[in-house]
Amino acid sequence: MGIFTKVMNKFETENKISDVKKFYLISAAGMPNYGDDMLTRGWINFLRIKYPKCIIYLDALDPIVAMSLYDNVNCVNYLWQLAQALGHDGDIASKFTDEYLIPKRERLMTEVFNEVESIHLVGGGYINELWDANLRLIELVSYFASKHEVPAYATGLGLQPLSSENAEKQIQFIDKFTIFDVRDPASYEVLNQFLPNKISFIGDDYFCFPVSDVVKLVESTMPILRLCIHNELRDENNDDELFLVEICRVIEGFIEKYPSSPIVFYEFRPGSDGVFYMNIKNRFPQVEMVFFEEIWKNGLFFSVKDYFVSTRFHFQLIVSSLGLSGLSYYWSDYYKNKFESLCDVSNWTAYQLNNDRVLDIDDFLSEPVILSRTDFRRVQLEKTQLANLIYQG
């Protein structure tokens, strides 16, 4: 091989490397919580298909756990740690003004942001007043995107609860985003009053990706009662007992009608979900856990004969994507807003725990039917168009 050929090969190799696109995602991945991690994997897979050689940085809640979930992704927690460190105080710009005072971690951040094509806040319900330090993620993305002259995107965010006062504080940062998309009408309304025509409201990021990546419809000889429940963010101390009584009524009714049928409990958040599972298992030993790791590896499989009870937004959305209906319980405004945002795309019945409304077990256990919602397909189309608009190849 001649020297000219060697030089040209070296040039072509370096040029190809420099043309590799780099993307920066921020999400609540790595807790883990199946909903947030599923959405994150959806975006990673989307980018891998569109840009097979791309380099992806994922700013995750827990990068160690995230590394066990996503292959060949650079998992960090730069913005998550910075948001927590700043709290309610601290000026981001001054922290990066004097180059002699910038710590190594922040220098690494600067190096990464100098190379990426964009910065993208991936959807979920993790930025709101319940975890108010997380609101600074919006400010941080706005700052670094402006400083490094790259577009900032936010998709499918559920920002409730968010007061008008706090929404107004975020406007100066949101205004610098190229696209800022929310998933529920309440989040849209509180922001749109300050930034009309800037905010889009389409739906959850789940709609961006093929349903078959997550769930499949299978044949079954018998119905299965499928539970995806937890007791997080309950308002009153007696909510646990009230909810347990309700779930026991449902299980007893199912066993009476289908004594030989399985009952399964899905673990979406390891550790946390186990507490409520053990309360049920102590009363009904036949209930079996489907662990997070199995769901993550193999996906979800349902049949048209199954019955569903959930307190989780994404479980309801996943089941609804097959046209199947179920029963959801909530006891806080946070979850009330979540479930109400699914009314047009889902055929589920929602019950507020402390309400006088009583579940009719016979009605719940009536013959299941598939009901495809037109609005689900519409949102799916619009979210797919949004994803392609953000990442134009």
N, C-alpha and C positions, 0 to 999 in steps of 0.2 A: 504494500500500500504506500503510495507516494505521500510526501509531506503536504501537498496541496489537498489531497483527499482527506488526510487526517484533520487538517485545519477546518475544512468544510464540515466534516462530521461533528467536530467539536462545536462549531458555530450552530449547526442545526440542532444539536442536543440542547445546548444552552438556550436557544431560542424557543424550543418546544417547552422547556421547563418554565421559561418566563411567561409563556402564553397560558399556562395552567391557571384556571380560575380558582379563586379562593373566596369562600363565603363564611360569614359569621352569623351564627344563630344563637339566640338567647331563649331559654325555656326553663320551666320548672322541672326539668328532667332529673332523674337520679335520686328522687326521694326514697324509693320509687313510688309512683302512683300511676297505674296503668293508663289512665286517660291522658295525662300530660306526656308520658313516655311514648305512647302510641302516636300522638300527634307529631312529636319530635321525629320519630322513626319515619313517619309519612313524608316529612319534608326532606329528610336525609335521603330516602329512597328516590324521591322526586328529583333531587339534584344529581344523584348518581346516574339516573337514567338520562337526564338532559345533558349532563356534563360528566361523562364516565371517568375522566382523569382529574376531576376537581378535588381540591383540598377543603375540608370542612372543619371549621372551628365551632365547637359547641360550648357555650357558656352555660353551665348546668348548676343546679342547686347543690348537687353532690357529684363532683367530677369522677371520684373513685368508683362509685356505683354506676355512673353513666358509662364509664369505660367498659364495664362488664356487659352492657346492653348494646352498645353500638360499635361495630367493627370499623377500624381504619378511620376513626374520627378523633380529632384533637380536642379532648375534653379539658376545659379549664373552668375556673369560677371567678374570673377577673371582675366582671361587673356585679355579680352577686355579692362578692365580698366587699367591694367598694360601696355598694348601696347600703349594706349593713353598717359599715364603718362610718359612713357619713351621717346616718340616722336622719334626724330632722335638721341638723345643722351642717355646716361645712360648705365651702365654696369649691366647686369642681374646677373651675378655671384657674383659681389661684394655686391649686394643688399641682398643676402642670405648667405653671408659668416659669419658674426658676429651674433650669435644667440641672443645676448643681444640687438641687434638693430632691430630685425625683428618685425614689427608691427603685431597686432592680425590678420588682414586680410591675411597677407602672411603666418602666422602660420596655418591658416585654409587651405590655399592652400596646404601647405606641408603635412598636415594631410590627405587631400583627395588624393593627388598623391601617398602617401605611400600605398594606398589601392586599386588603380584601376588596371585593367588588361591591359589597353592600353589608349593612347591619340589619338584622331582621329579628324583631320580637315575635316569637311564635305564640300562637293562640293558647288560651287557657284562662282560668279564673283566679290567677295568682297575684294580680296587680289591683289592689283596692284598699279600702280603709281598714279591713280586718287585719291585713299585714301591711301597714302603712309605709314601712321602710321600702317595700317593693315598688312603691310609686316612683321612687327615685330612679328606677330602671328606665323609665321614659325620659327623664332628664339626662341620664348618662348616655343613652343611645343618641339623643338629639345633639348633645355636646360633641361626642366623638365623630359622629357622622359629619357634622358641620366642620369640625377642625380638620378632618382628613379628606373632606370633599367627596364623600361617598353617599349614596342614597340610603335613607333609613326607612324601614318598612315595619308595620305592625299589622298582624292579621288575626282575626277571630278572637280578640280580647274580650273577656267579660269583666268589666271594671266596677261592677256593683258589689258592695255599697260604695258610692262615691257622691259626696255632697256637692252642691253647686259651688260652694266656697273652694273646696279642694279641686274641683274640675277647672275652675277659673285659673288656679295656680299652675295647672298643667298646660294651659293653652299655648303659652309662649314656646314650650318645648314641642308640643304636638304639631304646631304650625310649621316646624322645620322638617317634619316627616314627608317623604314623597307620597306614601300611601299609609293611611291609618284606618284600619278596618276593625269593627267590633261585631260581636255575635248576638247581642240582645238589644231590644228596643230601649230599655232603660239606660243602658250605657250610651246609646246613640243620642237620646234626647238630652241628657245632661251635658254632653259635649257640643252638640249641634247648635245649641242656643248661643254659644260663644264663637263657634267656627262654622257658620253655615256653609254647606257645600264642600267642606274639607273632609268630613268624616263619612266613611261608607259603612253601611250596616247590611251585611250579607248573611253571615252565619258562622258556625263553628268551623275550624280548620279541618275537621273530619270529612267535610264535604269536598275537600280538594283532591282526595285520593280515592282509588278504586276500593269499593266496599269489600271486594273479595280478598284484599290484602289482610283484612282483619277478621271477617266472619263468613261462614258458609252455611247454607241450608242443606240439611241431610235428612234422609229417611229414618224413621224410628217406628218401632212396633208398639211403643207405649209412651205416654206423656211423661215429662220430667218437670218437676218444680225447680226452677232456677232462681237462686237468691243472690243478689249482689247488694249487701246492706252493711251499714256502719252507723255509728252513733256520734259522729263528729259534729261540733258546733251546735249542740243542743242548747236550748234556752233555759230550761228548768231542770232541777235536780231529779224530779220524778219522771222526766221524759224517757229515761232508760227503761223503767219498769212498764210504763204505758206502751212503749213501742214493742217491748218483748211480749206483752200480752197480745198485741195485735198480730205480731208475726206468728205466735203460737196458735192463734185462731185460724190463720191461713193454713199453716202446716197441718193442723188437726183436720180441717175440712178436706184438704188434699188427700191425706192418708185414708180418711173415711171413704172417699170416692174412688181412690186409686191405691189400694193397700199394698200393691206389689211394685209400685213405681218408684224410681229413684228420686232423691232430693239432693241437690248439689248447691254448694255455697262457693261463690267466686271470690278469691282474694285479690283485690285490686291494689291494696296498700298493705304490704307485709308488716306484721306486728300490730298495727292499729286494728285491722279487721279481725284478727284472731281473738280479740277480747269478746266481741259480740258473738263470734262463731262458737266459742266455748260455752257461752250462755245457752245457745240453742242446742248444741251437741249434748249438753248435760240433760236436757229434756227429751231430745230425740236422737238417740245414738246412731240412727241410720243415716243421718245427714253427713255427707262427705265433702271435704274441702278440695277445691281445685286451686292449687297454689299458683301464685304469680308466675313462677318460673315456667310452669307448664303452659299457662295462657300465653306468655311471651313467646315461647318456642313454637307452639302448635296452633295458636289462634283459637277462635271460638267457633263452636258448632251447635246449631240449634235446629229444631224441627218445628213444623207447623202445629204439632200436637202439644207443644210445651207451654208452660205457664211461667210468668216472670214477675218477680217482686224486687224493687230496687230503691235505693236512696241515692244512687250515683247517676249523675248527669250523662256521662259517656256510655254507661251500660245501657241506659234507656235509648240513647241515640243510635248505638250499634244495633240493638234489637230492632228498632224502628226502621233501620235501613233495609231490613228484610221484609218490611210490611207487617211485622208482628206487633201485637199490643201487650200491655202489661199494667202493673200497678206500681205507682211510686208514692213514697211517703216523704214528707218534709216537716220540719219544725222551726225553721228560721227563714227570715226574709231572703237570706243569701241563696238558699236552695229553692225557695218559692220563685224567685226571679229566674233561676236557671230553668226550672221545669216549665214555667210559663212561656219561656222563649222557644220551647219545642212544640207548642200547641199546633202550629200550622204544618209541621213536618212529622208529627207523631200522633198515634192513636191510643195514647195511654190515659189512664185515669189517675189523677193525683189527689192524695188525701193529706190534709194538714193534721198533724197528730193530736193537737189539743182542741180540735174542732168537734162539734156535736155530731157531725156526720159519721154514720156507722157503715162500715163495709158490709155489703151483702155478699156473703161467701158463695152462695149458690150462683149469683150473677157473675162473680169473678171466675168461677169454675165452669161456666158455660162453654160450649164448643168454640175453640179458638178459630179465628178466620184471618186470612191475609188481606190487608187493606193498604194498597200502595197510595201514598199521598202525592198529588201532583206537585205540591209546593216543595217536596223533598227533591224531586228531579230538577225543579227550577233552581233551587239554591245550589244543588250540586253542579249544575252547568255554570252558574255565575261564579262560584268559588274556583272552579277549574280555570275559567277565563282569567280570574284574578291571579292565580298562581302562575299562569303562562305570561301574564303581563309583567309580573315582577321579575321573573327569570326568563327573559327573552333570549333564546339561543340562536 
